[in-house]
Amino acid sequence: MKKFCFGIICMMLLLVCTCTSSQANQSKVTDAPVSYRSATLLRLTARAEAQTQQLMHTSILDDSIITQRVVTYEFDIRSGALRYISRYTPEKQPGNLPHAWWQGNAPIVIRVKNRSLFIRLPEGGEVASHIVRQISAAK
């Protein structure tokens, strides 16, 4: 009985020490302002691919094949001395991008975080694209 009580007391002390140490090590997270910068959308292209899925039903004879078109947009953006090539596939197909972006040389506002490039939409919100290539535009 003494060993059992001693074990429970040790486990409770270990639990209390773990909780207090994890609370002491938490860093304070501040909401830093997001740093957007101006850029130029040089070119916007769209690529459509057909994806085929086969739906299996209870019977072998009831197989149906569904083909859907998936559109992926490619952005060619220049910001200062850097040029970015990034891709964006919207969850809801097809995506509605601003008409002015299709004209070329459109002024936009971007931010870069890790391998993602975020383009601010004129009506609010942003488009998150994946950076495929980053090129130094300085010669």
N, C-alpha and C positions, 0 to 999 in steps of 0.2 A: 504494500500500500504506500510506503514511503517513497519507493522508486517511481510509482505511478504519479504521485503528487509532485515529486521533484521534476519529472518529465513534462508535466503540464505547465508548471511554473516556468521552466526553461523555454518552452515553446512560446508562451505568452510574452516573455521578455524579448525573445528573438523577434516576434511579430511587432512589438512596440518599437524596438530599435530600428527595424527595417522601415517602418512607416515614418518615423521622425527623420531618419537620414535621407529618405527620398524627398521629403518635403523641404529639407534644408538645401538640397542640391538643385532644386528647380530654379531655372533662370527666368528672369522677368521678361516677358515678351511684350515689346512695344509695337504699336502700329506705325511703322515707318511709312512715310509718304512714298507712293509708287513713282518711280522716275521714268516718265515718258519722254521721248525725244522726237523731233520732227524727222521725217524721211520722205522719200519719193518712191511711189509704186511705179516702177518702170514698165512692168508687163504682168498681166494676169492671164493665165491659160487654164482651161478646164479639160480634163481627160475623163472619158467615160469608159468603164469596164463592165462587162456583163458577168454577174456572179450567179451560178446555178446551184440550186439546192434541191435535193430529192427528199420528199416527205414520205415516210413509210407509214402505212395504215395497218390495220389488223390483218388484212389479206394481202397476199403477194400480188394479186391482180390490181390492187387499188393504188399503186405507186403513182404519184404525181410529181412532176418536175416544175419548179418555180424558177424563173429567171428574173433577176432584178438588176437594174442599172445603177452602178455606184459612181458618182462623180467626185473626182479629186481635183482640187484647185491648186495651182502652183503660182506662188508669188515671187517676183523678182524685184527686190527692194534695195535702194541705196540710201544709206544713212551715214553722212560724213565720208570718211575714207573707207568704209566697209560696205560690202554688197552681200546681201543674204538671198539665198534661194530656199524657200520653205514650202511645205505642202500642208494642205488642210482638207480633211474629209468630214463634212458635216454629218451629224447623227441623223438629222432629218433631211432626206434627199428630195430634190436637189436644194442646195443652199441658196439663200437670197443675199447676194452681195450687192453693195451700192453700185448703181449704174455708172457713176463717174470713174470707178476703178477700172472699168473695161476700156476706157479711152486711152490709157497709158499716161505716164508722167503725172499721176495724180498725187497731190500732197496728202500725206497720211501722218498719223502719230503712232509710234510703236514703243514697246518695251521688250527687253530680252531678259530671260531668266533661264539659266542652264541651257538646254538645247531647244527651248521653246521661244517662239517669237509671237508676241501678242499685238494685234493691230486693233486700235480703238475704232469702233463703228461711229459714224456721225450721229445716229439716233440713240447712242448709249450702248454700253456693253463692249465686248471685245471678241475678236476671233483668235483662237489659240492654234497656231500652226507649228509644225515640227521643222526645225532648221535642218536642211539636207546638206547645204554647203555654205561656207562663209569665206568670202574672197576679199582680199585687200584691193580696194579700187585705186589706191595711190600708185603712180607710175614713176 
